[in-house]
């Protein structure tokens, strides 16, 4: 089955990750995604294979965000190329782009122009810093706008330590998911009004929302929450510990009164429940450092797997292993939860990470791996009514890649 967005036509002018991620999510949900790419290398994320440090046979980062799409190469600097882009967008339901708004405006691909041409169009704009303000057209990757400027890196810094590095695409994928949700809401409203609209999100806004737990406290109380220090956590039942093999796990006892007795029993010290030093939340916070030291010594005596059996025997002791990427890939629950998809790839399939939503009523079906640069140009132009002779002439003129 094609998914709940079967029949929705999307034109994507996306680069790197955030825009293509939004397109990928919509494609996973069943939409027809036409990806417009420039001549030359195309979407620069096609270079990720080289950035991994070698001449790799595959480009998994590009593949992950560009499956279920079709690619057409158009030189938008040429009038004929821009005219073809207009024709595609005029017939589309959605236009998605994370190209800088100034560049889009210079090409005539801004909301004012495209919305006037196609009043039913949902125009999804993904930016670094938003559509207004002094930095509206400032270039940004997610490390800049989402991780750094939104306060996430700073909120994770321990005193005297440098800011931590972000993993690739964390902010981009979250922002792409926000954009996809906004597109769906706008399409729903269009069903009632018949009119499209501009929807927008930004890496900065997504970073701020990701950190909104902390930000709400700062707004209301005028203070910042300090980053967690495992040696002095006020609630030792909400902390990470290390086993005898050096593997880490997290005890997730957010409600101290509920979870502390189970942790004390699991650690082999049920008498701690009534110990005056640890009996209440305030007492445990006051004596957190020596309590954590004792727990460290205890947890270092067994493996994580052995402790897991002990923890699972307690109804109110919740925990999770701190897994490496290879452990996640082998985790049966990650597979059972739908965390991976088999994408048709020639005569076989390729396993890739799934986007994070399933539909019970109309499940999505993966259609194809990421397309080669311009692989679908002839088909897409034929759908616009161009015959093979015209298509070849456009290619010779450098309009079509």
Buried (B, 14 or more C-beta within 10 A) or exposed (E): EBBBBBEBBBBBBBBBBBBBBBBBBBBBBBBBBBBBBBBEEBBBBBBBBEEEEEEEEEBBBBBBBBBBBBBBBBBBEBEBBBEBBBBBBEBBBBBBBBBBBEBBBEBBBBBEBBBEEBEBBBBBBBBBBBBEEEBBBBEBBBBBBBBBBBBBBBBBEEEEEEBEEBEBBBBBBBBBBBBBBBBBEBBEBBEEEEEBBBBBBBBBBBBBBBBEEBBEEBEEEEEEEEBBBBEEBBBBBBBBBBBEEEBBBBBBBEEBEEBBBBBBBBBEBEEBBEBEEBBEBEBBBEBBEEBBEBBBEBBEEBEBEEBBEBBEEBEBBBBEBEBEEEEBBEBEEBEEEEBEBEBBBEEEEBEBBBBEBEBEEBEBBBBBBBBEBBBBBBEBBBEEEBEEEBBEBBBEEEBBB
